[in-house]
Amino acid sequence: MKVYSGFKGLVEKTENSINKQFLRNYLKILPQAYSLAYHSCYEKLGISPYQARDLFPHMRRAILDDLLIKLSAQYTELKVSTYKNDAKNCSYVRVQSGDVILTANAVTTPLEMVRPALFRVTLARDNRQLELFSKIGTDNYGDFYYANLLHGPDEINLEKVSFAYLAYPSSDFKYYITSINLEKHFGISMYETIVNIEEIEDTVFASFKKTTADKKEEE
């Protein structure tokens, strides 16, 4: 696959606006999120494989969002926030680096569009992407660029991440203006280091354990 497809201006925008070390470390936490979600659903909970498969995408998203929050907190120039979706039935994490807003989203292939949730459609509609294609003044566009951190599982082994892309959606959220293969862009593999489940569990569940202990003391 190519390093990127689409408009080179957005590749340069990525280079200039998003912390490179953050993106490299994002490639490290992706396999961690997949592995921990897989082991939690298929081994630790003791539920049937059918229910485990149903639960896996939700567990993976929650763990990846938690790891994204912890990773983003390490960079002073990044702003990370958790929002409720418009239906108020789940939350999502938004990472902002300068004038670029990122959300992590699971898809089957790098070409598949993310499910058009209202908040994603709104972010895409109000972005500045089209400024790069027009001579019209910037007042006609929003104050930020919006990109999806796309990822998806291996077809055979759900525990493995198959790909990691950064993609800028069109304002009508029907296609990607530019898509960047992050592994090729940085010349690294997501699986350069061995995933240690015990270490990941300690990282992800530490805050939960502390909160639970604090509640018991209050009782």
C-alpha positions as CSV (number, residue, x, y, z in Angstrom):
1,M,0.0,0.0,0.0
2,K,1.1,3.6,-0.6
3,V,2.2,5.8,2.3
4,Y,-0.7,8.1,1.5
5,S,-3.4,8.8,-1.1
6,G,-5.1,12.0,-1.8
7,F,-4.1,15.6,-1.2
8,K,-0.5,16.2,-0.2
9,G,-1.4,19.5,1.6
10,L,-3.1,17.4,4.3
11,V,-0.1,15.2,4.7
12,E,1.9,18.4,5.3
13,K,-0.8,19.6,7.7
14,T,-0.4,16.4,9.6
15,E,3.4,16.8,9.7
16,N,3.2,20.4,10.9
17,S,0.3,20.2,13.4
18,I,0.3,16.8,15.1
19,N,3.0,15.7,17.5
20,K,4.9,12.9,15.7
21,Q,5.9,11.1,18.9
22,F,2.2,11.0,19.9
23,L,1.3,9.3,16.6
24,R,4.3,6.9,17.0
25,N,3.1,6.0,20.5
26,Y,-0.4,5.7,19.3
27,L,0.8,2.8,17.1
28,K,2.1,1.2,20.2
29,I,-1.1,1.4,22.3
30,L,-3.3,0.1,19.4
31,P,-2.0,-3.5,19.8
32,Q,-2.3,-3.2,23.5
33,A,-5.9,-2.2,23.3
34,Y,-6.7,-5.1,21.0
35,S,-4.9,-7.7,23.0
36,L,-6.4,-6.7,26.3
37,A,-9.9,-6.4,24.9
38,Y,-9.5,-9.9,23.3
39,H,-8.2,-11.5,26.5
40,S,-10.8,-9.8,28.6
41,C,-13.7,-11.0,26.4
42,Y,-12.6,-14.4,25.4
43,E,-10.7,-15.6,28.5
44,K,-11.3,-13.6,31.7
45,L,-15.1,-13.1,31.6
46,G,-16.0,-16.8,31.1
47,I,-18.8,-16.1,28.6
48,S,-19.5,-18.0,25.4
49,P,-17.4,-17.2,22.2
50,Y,-20.6,-15.8,20.6
51,Q,-21.2,-13.2,23.4
52,A,-17.5,-12.5,23.6
53,R,-17.4,-11.6,19.9
54,D,-20.4,-9.3,20.4
55,L,-18.7,-7.6,23.4
56,F,-15.3,-7.3,21.8
57,P,-15.8,-4.1,19.7
58,H,-17.2,-2.3,22.7
59,M,-14.5,-3.4,25.1
60,R,-11.8,-2.5,22.5
61,R,-13.2,1.0,22.0
62,A,-13.4,1.6,25.7
63,I,-9.8,0.4,26.4
64,L,-8.4,2.3,23.4
65,D,-10.2,5.5,24.5
66,D,-8.7,5.1,28.0
67,L,-5.2,4.5,26.7
68,L,-5.6,7.6,24.4
69,I,-6.5,9.7,27.3
70,K,-3.5,8.6,29.2
71,L,-1.2,9.0,26.2
72,S,-2.5,12.5,25.3
73,A,-1.9,13.6,28.9
74,Q,1.8,13.2,28.4
75,Y,1.9,16.0,25.8
76,T,1.3,19.6,27.0
77,E,0.3,20.8,23.5
78,L,-2.5,18.2,23.2
79,K,-6.0,18.7,24.6
80,V,-8.0,15.5,25.3
81,S,-11.7,15.6,26.2
82,T,-14.5,13.0,26.6
83,Y,-17.9,13.9,25.2
84,K,-21.3,12.3,25.2
85,N,-22.7,11.4,21.8
86,D,-25.9,13.1,20.7
87,A,-28.1,10.2,21.8
88,K,-26.5,10.4,25.3
89,N,-26.0,6.7,25.4
90,C,-22.2,6.4,25.0
91,S,-19.1,8.6,25.1
92,Y,-16.2,9.3,22.7
93,V,-12.8,10.8,23.1
94,R,-11.5,13.7,21.1
95,V,-7.9,14.7,20.9
96,Q,-7.0,18.1,19.7
97,S,-3.5,19.1,18.5
98,G,-3.3,22.7,17.4
99,D,-6.1,23.1,14.9
100,V,-6.5,19.4,14.2
101,I,-9.2,17.3,15.9
102,L,-8.7,13.5,16.1
103,T,-11.1,10.7,17.0
104,A,-10.2,7.0,16.9
105,N,-12.6,4.8,14.9
106,A,-12.7,1.1,14.0
107,V,-13.5,0.1,10.4
108,T,-13.2,-3.2,8.4
109,T,-10.8,-1.8,5.8
110,P,-8.8,1.5,5.4
111,L,-11.2,2.5,2.6
112,E,-14.4,2.0,4.6
113,M,-16.1,5.1,5.8
114,V,-16.6,5.4,9.6
115,R,-20.2,5.0,10.7
116,P,-21.7,8.5,10.2
117,A,-22.6,9.4,13.8
118,L,-24.0,12.8,14.1
119,F,-21.0,14.2,16.0
120,R,-18.6,12.9,13.3
121,V,-20.8,14.3,10.5
122,T,-20.9,17.7,12.3
123,L,-17.1,17.7,12.8
124,A,-16.5,16.9,9.2
125,R,-19.1,19.5,7.9
126,D,-17.6,22.3,10.0
127,N,-13.9,21.6,9.2
128,R,-11.3,23.6,7.2
129,Q,-10.4,20.8,4.7
130,L,-12.1,22.5,1.8
131,E,-10.0,25.7,2.4
132,L,-7.1,23.8,0.7
133,F,-9.1,23.3,-2.5
134,S,-10.5,26.8,-3.0
135,K,-9.4,30.4,-3.4
136,I,-12.3,31.6,-1.4
137,G,-11.4,33.3,1.9
138,T,-11.0,31.3,5.1
139,D,-14.0,33.0,6.7
140,N,-16.2,30.5,4.9
141,Y,-14.7,27.6,6.8
142,G,-14.4,26.3,10.4
143,D,-11.5,26.8,12.8
144,F,-10.1,23.3,12.7
145,Y,-9.3,20.2,10.6
146,Y,-10.9,16.9,11.4
147,A,-9.2,13.5,11.0
148,N,-10.1,9.9,11.9
149,L,-7.5,7.5,13.4
150,L,-8.7,4.5,11.5
151,H,-7.9,1.0,12.8
152,G,-9.3,-2.5,12.2
153,P,-8.7,-6.2,13.2
154,D,-7.0,-8.9,11.4
155,E,-9.6,-11.0,9.4
156,I,-8.5,-14.3,11.1
157,N,-7.2,-13.2,14.5
158,L,-9.2,-10.5,16.3
159,E,-6.4,-10.0,18.8
160,K,-4.2,-8.5,16.1
161,V,-4.5,-5.0,14.5
162,S,-4.5,-5.2,10.8
163,F,-3.9,-1.5,9.9
164,A,-3.6,2.0,11.3
165,Y,-4.4,5.1,9.1
166,L,-5.0,8.8,9.7
167,A,-7.7,9.9,7.3
168,Y,-9.4,13.3,6.6
169,P,-13.1,12.9,5.7
170,S,-14.8,15.0,3.1
171,S,-17.2,17.7,4.4
172,D,-20.2,15.5,3.4
173,F,-18.6,12.5,5.1
174,K,-18.8,10.3,2.0
175,Y,-15.1,9.7,1.3
176,Y,-11.6,10.4,2.5
177,I,-9.9,13.4,1.0
178,T,-6.5,12.1,2.2
179,S,-5.5,8.9,3.9
180,I,-2.1,8.2,5.5
181,N,-0.7,4.8,6.3
182,L,0.9,5.6,9.7
183,E,3.2,2.5,9.8
184,K,4.6,3.3,6.4
185,H,4.7,7.1,7.1
186,F,6.9,6.6,10.1
187,G,8.7,3.5,8.8
188,I,7.8,1.4,11.9
189,S,5.6,-1.6,12.8
190,M,2.9,-1.7,15.4
191,Y,4.4,-5.0,16.6
192,E,8.0,-4.0,17.0
193,T,7.6,-4.7,20.7
194,I,5.9,-7.7,22.4
195,V,2.6,-6.9,24.0
196,N,2.6,-7.7,27.7
197,I,-1.0,-8.3,28.9
198,E,-0.1,-7.9,32.6
199,E,1.5,-4.5,32.1
200,I,-1.4,-3.2,30.1
201,E,-3.9,-4.4,32.7
202,D,-2.0,-2.6,35.4
203,T,-2.1,0.6,33.3
204,V,-5.7,0.5,32.2
205,F,-7.3,-0.7,35.5
206,A,-5.1,1.2,38.0
207,S,-7.4,4.2,38.1
208,F,-10.5,1.9,38.4
209,K,-9.0,0.0,41.3
210,K,-8.1,3.3,43.1
211,T,-11.6,4.6,42.7
212,T,-13.1,1.4,44.0
213,A,-10.8,1.4,47.0
214,D,-11.7,5.1,47.8
215,K,-15.4,4.3,47.7
216,K,-15.0,1.4,50.1
217,E,-13.1,3.7,52.6
218,E,-15.9,6.2,52.4
219,E,-18.4,3.5,53.3
